[in-house]
Amino acid sequence: MDAKPSAAPKGGGILRQPMSVWATAFAAVVAFMGIGLVDPILPAIAANLDASPSQVSLLFTSYFLITAVAMLITGWVSSRIGGKKTLLIGLALVVVFAALAGTSGTVGQLVGFRAGWGLGNALFVATALAVIVGAASGGAESAIILYEAALGLGISLGPLAGALLGDMNWRFPFFGTAALMAIGFLLISVLLKAPSKPPQKTRLSAPIRALSHGGLSTTAFTALFYNYAFFTVLAFTPFVLGMSAHGIGLVFFGWGVMVALASVFGAPLLQRRIGTVRVMYLALVLLIVFQLGLAFLGHGGIIVCTILSGIPIGLNNTAFTEAAMEVSDSPRPVASAGYNFVRWMGGALAPYIATKLAEEVDANLPYVVGAACCAVAIGILAIRRRHLAPLERVDIDHAFQDASAAA
């Protein structure tokens, strides 16, 4: 199996990056804004297109299902045409399909355009992580933190932008995303130097073959159940809040701020103190607590638990991403593709199942199922802990780097 590419040279803080990295990070922020963008306008979409919550939830399902499957081809594509061209194709697809989503006349059309959006997002997101890791100063850890910062910022700004634009018209957030992604396309076109193509072309089967590694498969399937709980909060809660687009947007902005802070500051600190795997355990337990709070507390409790659930989600986003990048001997783009293929399936399944359970059984049940999924994730970690032993070496390396820096 191919060896991992060497990390970027150590040196320089997380904020001292080449312009090409900032251009890619800006586009990544906008890409991640697309995840939570529709949250505040879900009730408005349902009302304007005469659709049920479960039908509207397919906006998430189609997006993440296509994103997950498309992850399997990202390495195959980028190893043949290069990272820059892959990024630009992904961005172009997002621009086209986000704009088309704004023209939708039926919920079926909107779901279909979101699927095309998901294809572009997969090509961009999987390649962006590899590009940032390769170009960033400060090594792989700084690059991953920068990537997670872009994710957290995008997730926090998405609901806010969706609320502000959606309050004028539910179509405007889609047009706004298309415009911002077009800016990202231009920035990357100008500022990102085309990296050299990998010396070997990636096989289509490479991401699936990479999952035969015990550590990567453990990380991926634990993340699948975790992501089910994550996207139960993100996709179902807007229907429970019973608030205006502005209210929903502000709640999820607060949630996104928690995600960003926990990803960038909380996770690295805790990883050094207690180790990556223990961070996963801690975050999953906290997410169980908040899921049960969402199920059984009143309206005020739902708002508080929604916002605070961003903390364990942010911790896990960083811990799982770093684990997927470091736990196996696969090249990072291949490991990322296999990992994301599995974990995004949780994002595809949760929105539709959660809303269906609420419509046909009980409104509390989606969160109880989400908590149960976190418990399953904890069980997978406990049973397959030995496969994650390589992460202890990574934690020791980080602690040694901190000690050297302090000296």
Helices and strands as residue ranges (DSSP letters): H 19-36, G 39-41, H 42-48, H 53-81, H 83-101, H 107-135, H 139-166, H 172-191, H 206-210, H 214-241, H 245-261, I 262-266, H 267-274, H 276-296, H 299-308, H 310-326, H 332-360, H 365-383, G 385-388, H 390-406
